[in-house]
Structures are given as C-alpha cells and as structure tokens.
Amino acid sequence: MWAGSRIYFLSDRDDHKRMNLYVVDLAGGQTRAITSFTDYDCKFPSLGDKAIVFENGGYRTPWTSPPRRYRSSASASWMTSTGDGGECAM
C-alpha cells in the first residue's frame, strides 16, 4: 500500500515467521516492522485516510501513526500494547 513517500506491506521475515506490517521509506530506503504480533498473522490490510486496518486473530485492528496504539474491534476503547499478543510501533 503506497502512502506518500512510504510503502506498507506484509512480511513474515521475523523470527516468529508471522505476517506483520512493515514500512519502507522511499526516500531513505530503510525498512522496519510496525507490528510484531506473535500469535496470529496480520491479514488483509487496507489503507484508509486515518489508519491501516487489518485482521489479526479474527479481529479487525486499526493501526494509526501517531499515536502509537491500536484498537481491536472486540474492544470499544483504545489499548496500548501489553506485549503479550503483539505490539505496534512507529
């Protein structure tokens, strides 16, 4: 998914071999993970005006930057990552 000078994509390049969201900055060429879920793959990402929404563990999960948080459709409130199921970073 192309947004401005960044491309967001799924990859399983981490040690857990789980699909997570990554971003590459076209100006600098650096690639980095923006999620680090270990239990389930991120699937079906879709880029919108304010968030990237994807499925993880059966839940729709919006990722926004900033702030560095995510929200599962199972919860009505914003959560910060606890690290036990996954983390979003950026």
C-alpha positions as CSV (number, residue, x, y, z in Angstrom):
1,M,0.0,0.0,0.0
2,W,1.5,3.3,-1.1
3,A,1.0,6.4,1.0
4,G,3.1,9.5,0.3
5,S,6.8,8.5,0.5
6,R,6.1,5.2,2.2
7,I,5.1,1.7,1.2
8,Y,3.4,-0.5,3.7
9,F,3.4,-4.3,3.2
10,L,3.0,-7.7,4.9
11,S,6.0,-9.9,5.5
12,D,6.9,-12.9,7.7
13,R,10.6,-12.0,7.9
14,D,10.8,-12.0,11.7
15,D,12.0,-14.9,13.9
16,H,8.4,-16.0,14.7
17,K,7.5,-16.3,11.0
18,R,4.3,-14.4,11.5
19,M,3.0,-12.0,8.9
20,N,3.3,-8.4,10.3
21,L,3.1,-5.0,8.8
22,Y,6.3,-3.3,7.6
23,V,7.0,0.0,6.1
24,V,9.8,1.1,3.7
25,D,10.6,4.8,3.4
26,L,11.3,5.5,-0.3
27,A,13.5,8.5,0.4
28,G,15.9,6.6,2.7
29,G,15.2,3.0,1.7
30,Q,15.0,1.8,5.2
31,T,12.5,-1.0,6.1
32,R,11.2,-1.6,9.6
33,A,8.4,-3.5,11.3
34,I,5.4,-1.5,12.6
35,T,3.7,-4.5,14.2
36,S,5.1,-7.5,16.0
37,F,2.3,-9.9,16.6
38,T,3.5,-13.4,17.6
39,D,0.2,-15.4,17.9
40,Y,-1.5,-14.7,14.6
41,D,-0.7,-13.4,11.2
42,C,-1.8,-9.9,10.1
43,K,-4.1,-10.4,7.1
44,F,-5.9,-8.3,4.6
45,P,-4.5,-4.8,5.3
46,S,-6.4,-1.9,3.8
47,L,-5.1,1.7,3.8
48,G,-7.5,4.5,4.6
49,D,-7.2,8.2,5.3
50,K,-6.5,7.8,9.0
51,A,-5.5,4.2,9.6
52,I,-4.4,0.9,8.1
53,V,-7.0,-1.7,9.1
54,F,-6.1,-5.4,9.1
55,E,-7.3,-8.7,10.6
56,N,-5.4,-10.3,13.4
57,G,-6.7,-13.3,15.3
58,G,-10.2,-12.8,13.9
59,Y,-10.4,-9.2,14.9
60,R,-10.3,-6.0,12.8
61,T,-7.4,-3.9,14.1
62,P,-6.7,-0.3,13.0
63,W,-3.2,0.9,13.2
64,T,-2.5,4.6,13.3
65,S,0.6,6.8,13.4
66,P,0.7,8.8,15.5
67,P,-0.4,7.8,18.2
68,R,1.4,4.5,18.7
69,R,-1.6,2.5,19.6
70,Y,-4.1,0.0,18.2
71,R,-7.7,-0.9,18.8
72,S,-9.3,-4.3,18.3
73,S,-12.9,-4.4,17.2
74,A,-13.6,-6.6,20.3
75,S,-13.0,-3.5,22.5
76,A,-14.5,-0.1,22.4
77,S,-11.6,1.7,23.9
78,W,-8.0,2.3,22.7
79,M,-5.4,0.0,24.1
80,T,-1.7,0.3,24.4
81,S,0.2,-2.8,23.6
82,T,1.0,-5.1,26.5
83,G,3.5,-7.2,24.6
84,D,1.8,-10.5,25.3
85,G,-0.1,-10.7,22.0
86,G,1.5,-8.1,19.8
87,E,2.8,-4.6,19.7
88,C,2.5,-1.7,17.3
89,A,5.5,0.6,16.9
90,M,6.3,3.7,15.0
